[in-house]
Amino acid sequence: MVEKKDYKAESIKILEGLDGVRKRPAMYIGSTGKEGLHHLVYEVVDNSIDECLAGFCTLVEVTINKDGSVTVRDNGRGIPVDVHPVHKKSAVELALTKLHAGGKFEKHAYEISGGLHGVGVSVVNALSKKLIARVKRDGKIYQQEYKIGKPLYNLKVVGKANKNEQGTEIIFFPDHDIFSTVEFDSSVLKKRLQEIAFLNPVKIVLKDLKKNKADVFYYKGGIVEFANHINKNKAVLHKPIYFKKKVDDSEIEVAIQYTDGYNENIFGFVNTINTTEGGTHISGFKTALTRAVNDYITKKNMLKDAKLSGDDAREGITAIVNLKMRNPQFEGQTKTKLGNSEMKGVVDSMVSIALSEFLEENPSISNKIAQKVIASAKARNAAKKARDLVRRKTAMGSISGLPGKLSDCSSKKMERTELYIVEGDSAAGSSKMARDKEFQAILPLKGKILNVEKSNPTKALSSEEILNLITAIGTGVKENFNIKKLRYNKIIIMTDADVDGQHIMTLLLTFFYRYMPDLIENGNVYVALSPLYRIRKKKDYYVYSEEELRKYLEKVGSADVQRFKGLGEMNSQQLWDTTMNPKKRILKRVTIEDAVLADETFSMLMGDVVGPRRKFIETNAKIAEVDV
């Protein structure tokens, strides 16, 4: 552990300046939209979490201020304030104005750190029209202010701090010349900050002064509480299995909990970074899990004449692999995949030994897991037959192999084509008349499709409506999925704007998320927003919510208002004008912003627990305001 006196200006190492950050901001924060804007907050918070990982910070406060700025305050050691021996500037100024300037490059200052390897807070500074840094350290309060990354004055003392007070406070105003939006959303920040609190022994307070609300995240149970949180709307088979081990400079902790469902949810973290694409630590975990479960079942002679696959061992599992290590190597700027080859063996060995011991010592839990896995193995052959049937149908590649209800388009240029999935014969009839036959195809659904969240793969892939959907799209599903065989560039869900329509849309999104997640990640899945009302006053005007109707009528007074109960009530011209004309329609691209939240949401919406589902639908009744 590093003593406080060891964290000084000389701990700050500099690699290069800030040139180019404002010219190419997306290289550093991913985008200049909503996602990139909120990433600024995470980069400042990551510095505070690094202090937590070093053992010096227990509290982080994030505040969305009324003036549009954000304040991040912690009780860590505070950025060093002394003058750097080489660069002759305060360490505060260096950390905030020089790219790659930070204690993370000095191995004695931080054993473990996340963030963007020292570029974070300086990039935030470069992309802010104004930033104020305050440091409490050694009984004094220091301050320096910046404009677009440039200091307005030298670091100065602006007050006294209590003897035991220390920490860093960063207040920043994002530059509206850089970002398409500068409005912070506390609901977006909440997801990531809660995740960080599950992974670290730190209390995080999120305040939104615009909405006059606050959230506190603090979890003594760590990733055990995290697993319980993820599975709160699922039927679990046992309490989370937890183990933790330190190997050289690395610390690994794992939580495992099986549910009675069919989906695999393994979440990996490295130094608090969510490695959404996995990496060597997840590969090691999967190998060890399969070996430990297979060895247990074989030893107990519970499954004859068959060998378990990795898919069997992972069916219904929720697992969190939290790794803290020095010098992680991530693939890509966004740090979504761990590349350190040595970590596969380290995690494999640790999990294999710990899980094997647990299974031997806890037979009641072990037998539940074994029976779950054995049932999966027995169902695998039946599911494989169903998937093979789907593959054969989609591989035919001829018009005769396509669903009879599909009204295909004539264009062979995939990048132009669109598939509208519509509900009911009435809406299908109107949409077929309304569409542009050259590039728009129509596939009608007969009522609600099967809820795949509550159905095993064999049943799901035997459903006629689902088979028609898979065949029309052309890619296959799960391990047979091939994006190169996609027949349409846009898959557009078009349902009524009522409760039944929302239910059908959710069923379809659940199917795509569970069986074709790459379609969502590739940006091919959309929701068409259909209007709720037509307002006629000289000419027709369409609105998409009760609130929009109220505001419009306040402006114009009386008018002829027609409420559409469904798409089938629109004539073909109205449907084209409002929902299908590329020049006028409103399409919402479906994204998966956070894998943990997505899994939790779909499990809640499509599972057996009614209360949370009712609350969610009441809260998010306007699909125009919801990203799935």
BAPAVEX-637385 format. One record per residue (C-alpha): x, y, z; residue in one letter. Coordinates in steps of 0.2 Angstrom, whole numbers, padded with zeros to 4 digits, always signed. Layout:
// residues N
XYZA
...
***
This chain:
// residues 628
+0000+0000+0000M
+0006+0018-0004V
+0008+0030+0009E
+0000+0048+0007K
+0018+0056+0006K
+0022+0045-0009D
+0009+0054-0020Y
+0018+0070-0025K
+0020+0080-0041A
+0035+0069-0047E
+0022+0054-0047S
+0015+0063-0062I
+0022+0056-0079K
+0019+0065-0095I
+0018+0057-0113L
+0011+0071-0124E
+0000+0086-0125G
-0018+0089-0129L
-0016+0093-0147D
-0030+0085-0158G
-0043+0082-0144V
-0055+0095-0149R
-0052+0090-0167K
-0056+0072-0165R
-0066+0071-0148P
-0074+0054-0153A
-0057+0046-0153M
-0056+0049-0134Y
-0074+0048-0128I
-0083+0038-0141G
-0095+0051-0148S
-0100+0069-0147T
-0118+0064-0143G
-0127+0059-0127K
-0116+0044-0124E
-0100+0054-0126G
-0107+0068-0115L
-0110+0056-0100H
-0093+0048-0103H
-0085+0064-0097L
-0093+0061-0080V
-0087+0043-0079Y
-0069+0049-0083E
-0069+0061-0068V
-0077+0048-0057V
-0064+0035-0063D
-0050+0046-0055N
-0060+0045-0038S
-0062+0026-0040I
-0043+0025-0043D
-0041+0033-0026E
-0053+0020-0019C
-0044+0006-0026L
-0028+0013-0019A
-0036+0013-0002G
-0039+0032+0001F
-0057+0036-0005C
-0073+0031+0003T
-0085+0044-0004L
-0089+0050-0021V
-0103+0063-0024E
-0109+0067-0042V
-0120+0082-0044T
-0130+0088-0059I
-0131+0107-0056N
-0145+0119-0061K
-0133+0129-0072D
-0129+0114-0083G
-0113+0109-0075S
-0108+0093-0066V
-0098+0092-0050T
-0088+0077-0045V
-0081+0077-0027R
-0072+0064-0017D
-0063+0062-0001N
-0047+0055-0008G
-0029+0062-0006R
-0032+0076-0018G
-0022+0079-0033I
-0004+0084-0028P
-0002+0103-0028V
+0017+0105-0027D
+0027+0110-0042V
+0034+0096-0054H
+0053+0095-0053P
+0055+0094-0072V
+0040+0104-0080H
+0040+0118-0067K
+0021+0118-0065K
+0009+0112-0052S
+0004+0094-0053A
-0014+0099-0054V
-0011+0109-0069E
-0001+0095-0077L
-0015+0082-0074A
-0028+0094-0081L
-0019+0101-0096T
-0008+0087-0102K
-0014+0071-0111L
-0007+0055-0103H
-0002+0065-0087A
-0006+0056-0072G
-0001+0045-0057G
-0006+0030-0066K
+0010+0030-0076F
+0020+0030-0060E
+0019+0012-0053K
+0022+0017-0035H
+0007+0030-0035A
-0006+0018-0041Y
-0006-0001-0040E
-0022-0003-0050I
-0032+0010-0060S
-0046+0011-0073G
-0051+0026-0083G
-0042+0030-0100L
-0024+0028-0093H
-0022+0046-0088G
-0031+0055-0103V
-0048+0056-0094G
-0048+0072-0084V
-0037+0082-0097S
-0049+0077-0111V
-0064+0082-0100V
-0055+0099-0098N
-0051+0101-0116A
-0070+0098-0121L
-0077+0109-0107S
-0080+0128-0110K
-0076+0130-0092K
-0068+0119-0078L
-0064+0123-0060I
-0053+0111-0050A
-0052+0112-0031R
-0041+0102-0020V
-0041+0100-0001K
-0024+0095+0005R
-0013+0099+0020D
-0025+0111+0028G
-0028+0122+0013K
-0040+0123-0002I
-0032+0126-0019Y
-0041+0131-0035Q
-0037+0133-0053Q
-0049+0138-0067E
-0048+0133-0085Y
-0056+0138-0102K
-0057+0125-0115I
-0042+0117-0107G
-0031+0132-0104K
-0028+0139-0086P
-0034+0156-0083L
-0022+0158-0068Y
-0009+0148-0058N
-0015+0136-0044L
-0019+0147-0029K
-0024+0145-0011V
-0042+0151-0009V
-0046+0145+0009G
-0042+0134+0024K
-0048+0116+0026A
-0049+0106+0042N
-0034+0096+0046K
-0042+0080+0042N
-0051+0086+0026E
-0044+0081+0009Q
-0050+0077-0008G
-0053+0083-0026T
-0068+0093-0033E
-0070+0095-0052I
-0084+0106-0059I
-0086+0107-0078F
-0097+0114-0091F
-0097+0104-0107P
-0094+0114-0123D
-0110+0115-0133H
-0099+0118-0149D
-0093+0100-0147I
-0108+0091-0141F
-0125+0089-0149S
-0133+0090-0132T
-0126+0096-0116V
-0141+0091-0105E
-0136+0078-0092F
-0148+0064-0088D
-0147+0057-0071S
-0155+0041-0076S
-0141+0037-0088V
-0128+0041-0075L
-0137+0031-0062K
-0134+0014-0071K
-0115+0016-0072R
-0113+0023-0055L
-0123+0009-0047Q
-0112-0003-0056E
-0097+0005-0049I
-0103+0005-0032A
-0107-0014-0033F
-0089-0017-0038L
-0080-0006-0026N
-0081-0002-0007P
-0086+0016-0009V
-0102+0026-0006K
-0108+0035-0022I
-0121+0049-0020V
-0129+0055-0036L
-0139+0072-0034K
-0149+0080-0048D
-0153+0097-0043L
-0164+0100-0058K
-0176+0087-0053K
-0173+0089-0034N
-0169+0070-0032K
-0154+0060-0025A
-0149+0042-0025D
-0136+0034-0014V
-0127+0018-0019F
-0117+0008-0006Y
-0116-0011-0006Y
-0107-0020+0008K
-0111-0037-0001G
-0102-0031-0016G
-0104-0043-0031I
-0115-0055-0021V
-0128-0041-0020E
-0124-0037-0038F
-0130-0055-0043A
-0145-0054-0032N
-0149-0037-0040H
-0148-0044-0058I
-0159-0059-0053N
-0172-0050-0043K
-0185-0054-0056N
-0180-0072-0059K
-0183-0088-0050A
-0166-0093-0043V
-0160-0110-0038L
-0148-0105-0024H
-0139-0091-0015K
-0125-0084-0025P
-0108-0094-0024I
-0094-0082-0020Y
-0075-0084-0019F
-0061-0072-0020K
-0042-0075-0022K
-0026-0064-0024K
-0013-0070-0036V
+0003-0060-0037D
-0003-0042-0042D
-0020-0048-0047S
-0036-0050-0037E
-0050-0060-0043I
-0068-0062-0036E
-0082-0072-0043V
-0101-0073-0040A
-0111-0087-0048I
-0130-0090-0047Q
-0141-0101-0057Y
-0159-0097-0062T
-0172-0108-0069D
-0171-0099-0085G
-0162-0103-0102Y
-0151-0088-0104N
-0133-0086-0100E
-0127-0069-0092N
-0109-0068-0088I
-0103-0050-0084F
-0084-0046-0084G
-0075-0031-0076F
-0057-0026-0076V
-0052-0012-0064N
-0071-0007-0064T
-0071-0006-0083I
-0086-0016-0090N
-0078-0028-0103T
-0094-0030-0113T
-0084-0040-0126E
-0076-0052-0113G
-0058-0057-0115G
-0046-0068-0108T
-0053-0068-0090H
-0070-0073-0097I
-0063-0087-0107S
-0053-0093-0092G
-0069-0093-0082F
-0080-0102-0095K
-0067-0116-0097T
-0065-0118-0078A
-0084-0118-0075L
-0087-0132-0088T
-0073-0143-0082R
-0079-0141-0063A
-0097-0145-0067V
-0093-0159-0079N
-0081-0167-0067D
-0094-0166-0053Y
-0107-0174-0063I
-0095-0188-0070T
-0089-0192-0053K
-0106-0194-0046K
-0111-0204-0062N
-0126-0193-0065M
-0126-0193-0084L
-0122-0208-0094K
-0117-0210-0112D
-0116-0191-0114A
-0103-0177-0111K
-0109-0159-0106L
-0105-0145-0117S
-0100-0127-0112G
-0118-0121-0117D
-0126-0134-0105D
-0115-0129-0090A
-0119-0110-0093R
-0138-0112-0096E
-0147-0101-0084G
-0132-0094-0076I
-0128-0077-0070T
-0110-0074-0066A
-0099-0059-0062I
-0081-0060-0064V
-0072-0045-0056N
-0054-0043-0059L
-0042-0030-0052K
-0024-0031-0060M
-0009-0020-0064R
-0006-0015-0083N
-0022-0022-0091P
-0021-0023-0110Q
-0037-0019-0118F
-0042-0022-0136E
-0048-0006-0144G
-0050+0012-0137Q
-0066+0009-0129T
-0059-0005-0118K
-0072-0018-0120T
-0061-0034-0121K
-0046-0039-0110L
-0031-0045-0120G
-0018-0051-0107N
-0015-0069-0112S
-0009-0074-0095E
-0025-0070-0086M
-0034-0084-0095K
-0024-0097-0086G
-0024-0087-0069V
-0043-0086-0069V
-0045-0104-0075D
-0035-0111-0061S
-0043-0101-0048M
-0061-0104-0053V
-0058-0122-0056S
-0051-0126-0039I
-0063-0115-0029A
-0079-0121-0038L
-0074-0139-0037S
-0071-0137-0018E
-0088-0128-0017F
-0097-0142-0026L
-0090-0156-0016E
-0094-0147+0001E
-0112-0141-0004N
-0121-0156-0011P
-0138-0149-0010S
-0134-0134-0021I
-0122-0145-0032S
-0137-0157-0036N
-0148-0142-0041K
-0135-0136-0053I
-0131-0153-0059A
-0150-0157-0063Q
-0151-0140-0072K
-0136-0144-0082V
-0141-0162-0086I
-0159-0156-0092A
-0150-0144-0103S
-0139-0158-0111A
-0155-0168-0114K
-0164-0154-0122A
-0149-0149-0133R
-0151-0162-0146N
-0169-0157-0148A
-0165-0139-0149A
-0151-0143-0162K
-0164-0152-0173K
-0175-0136-0172A
-0160-0125-0176R
-0154-0136-0190D
-0172-0135-0197L
-0171-0116-0197V
-0154-0116-0205R
-0160-0127-0219R
-0174-0116-0222K
-0164-0100-0222T
-0150-0108-0232A
-0162-0112-0247M
-0160-0094-0253G
-0175-0095-0265S
-0191-0086-0265I
-0200-0103-0263S
-0191-0105-0246G
-0198-0089-0239L
-0213-0087-0229P
-0230-0087-0238G
-0236-0072-0229K
-0220-0061-0233L
-0223-0048-0246S
-0205-0046-0252D
-0197-0031-0260C
-0190-0031-0278S
-0173-0022-0274S
-0158-0034-0273K
-0147-0020-0265K
-0148-0025-0247M
-0142-0008-0240E
-0158+0000-0247R
-0171-0013-0241T
-0182-0013-0226E
-0193-0027-0218L
-0208-0020-0209Y
-0215-0033-0195I
-0233-0028-0193V
-0247-0034-0181E
-0263-0041-0188G
-0271-0043-0206D
-0279-0026-0206S
-0263-0017-0203A
-0254-0029-0215A
-0267-0024-0229G
-0264-0005-0226S
-0245-0007-0225S
-0244-0017-0241K
-0254-0004-0251M
-0244+0010-0243A
-0227+0003-0245R
-0214+0007-0259D
-0213-0011-0266K
-0195-0008-0273E
-0187-0008-0256F
-0200-0011-0242Q
-0206-0029-0238A
-0220-0033-0226I
-0221-0048-0214L
-0238-0049-0204P
-0239-0057-0187L
-0254-0067-0182K
-0257-0061-0164G
-0243-0061-0151K
-0227-0071-0154I
-0221-0084-0141L
-0213-0077-0126N
-0195-0083-0128V
-0190-0078-0111E
-0201-0091-0103K
-0199-0105-0117S
-0185-0117-0120N
-0176-0115-0137P
-0184-0131-0143T
-0202-0124-0141K
-0197-0106-0147A
-0189-0113-0163L
-0204-0124-0167S
-0216-0109-0167S
-0222-0105-0184E
-0222-0086-0182E
-0204-0086-0175I
-0199-0098-0189L
-0207-0086-0202N
-0198-0072-0194L
-0181-0080-0194I
-0183-0086-0212T
-0188-0069-0218A
-0173-0061-0210I
-0161-0074-0216G
-0147-0074-0204T
-0151-0089-0193G
-0150-0088-0174V
-0138-0090-0160K
-0122-0100-0165E
-0129-0102-0183N
-0131-0083-0184F
-0122-0075-0199N
-0124-0057-0202I
-0118-0059-0220K
-0134-0068-0224K
-0145-0053-0218L
-0158-0050-0231R
-0164-0032-0226Y
-0154-0018-0219N
-0168-0012-0208K
-0179-0023-0198I
-0193-0011-0192I
-0206-0016-0179I
-0222-0007-0183M
-0236-0010-0170T
-0251-0001-0163D
-0248+0013-0151A
-0259+0004-0137D
-0255-0008-0123V
-0256-0024-0135D
-0245-0016-0147G
-0232-0012-0134Q
-0233-0030-0128H
-0230-0037-0146I
-0216-0025-0148M
-0208-0031-0132T
-0210-0049-0136L
-0201-0045-0153L
-0187-0036-0145L
-0185-0050-0132T
-0183-0062-0146F
-0170-0051-0155F
-0160-0049-0139Y
-0160-0067-0134R
-0158-0075-0152Y
-0151-0062-0163M
-0142-0049-0152P
-0129-0045-0166D
-0143-0038-0176L
-0146-0025-0162I
-0128-0022-0159E
-0125-0019-0178N
-0139-0006-0178G
-0151-0016-0189N
-0167-0016-0178V
-0179-0001-0177Y
-0196+0003-0170V
-0208+0014-0180A
-0217+0027-0170L
-0235+0028-0176S
-0246+0043-0172P
-0260+0042-0158L
-0270+0057-0166Y
-0274+0066-0182R
-0278+0084-0180I
-0287+0092-0194R
-0287+0111-0196K
-0285+0116-0214K
-0272+0102-0216K
-0269+0086-0207D
-0256+0086-0192Y
-0251+0070-0183Y
-0246+0069-0165V
-0238+0054-0155Y
-0243+0057-0137S
-0257+0064-0126E
-0244+0078-0120E
-0241+0083-0138E
-0259+0084-0142L
-0262+0095-0127R
-0248+0107-0131K
-0254+0108-0150Y
-0272+0112-0145L
-0267+0125-0133E
-0259+0134-0148K
-0273+0132-0160V
-0288+0131-0150G
-0302+0120-0157S
-0299+0107-0170A
-0305+0091-0177D
-0296+0077-0168V
-0296+0059-0173Q
-0289+0045-0161R
-0281+0030-0170F
-0285+0014-0160K
-0273+0005-0172G
-0263+0005-0188L
-0277-0004-0197G
-0288+0012-0194E
-0277+0022-0205M
-0279+0022-0224N
-0264+0018-0235S
-0260+0036-0238Q
-0260+0041-0219Q
-0249+0026-0215L
-0237+0031-0229W
-0237+0049-0223D
-0234+0046-0205T
-0225+0029-0203T
-0217+0023-0219M
-0211+0037-0229N
-0193+0039-0226P
-0194+0058-0228K
-0207+0060-0214K
-0207+0045-0203R
-0200+0043-0185I
-0189+0028-0183L
-0180+0024-0166K
-0165+0013-0168R
-0165+0000-0154V
-0148+0000-0144T
-0141-0010-0130I
-0133+0003-0119E
-0129-0008-0105D
-0130-0027-0105A
-0134-0029-0086V
-0149-0017-0087L
-0155-0025-0104A
-0155-0042-0096D
-0163-0036-0080E
-0177-0026-0091T
-0181-0041-0102F
-0182-0053-0087S
-0193-0041-0078M
-0205-0037-0093L
-0206-0055-0099M
-0204-0065-0083G
-0217-0071-0070D
-0216-0056-0058V
-0230-0045-0061V
-0227-0030-0050G
-0211-0023-0057P
-0218-0025-0075R
-0233-0015-0071R
-0223-0001-0064K
-0211-0001-0078F
-0225+0000-0091I
-0234+0014-0082E
-0218+0024-0080T
-0212+0021-0098N
-0228+0022-0108A
-0221+0033-0121K
-0210+0022-0132I
-0203+0038-0140A
-0194+0042-0124E
-0187+0024-0121V
-0171+0016-0127D
-0171-0003-0126V
***
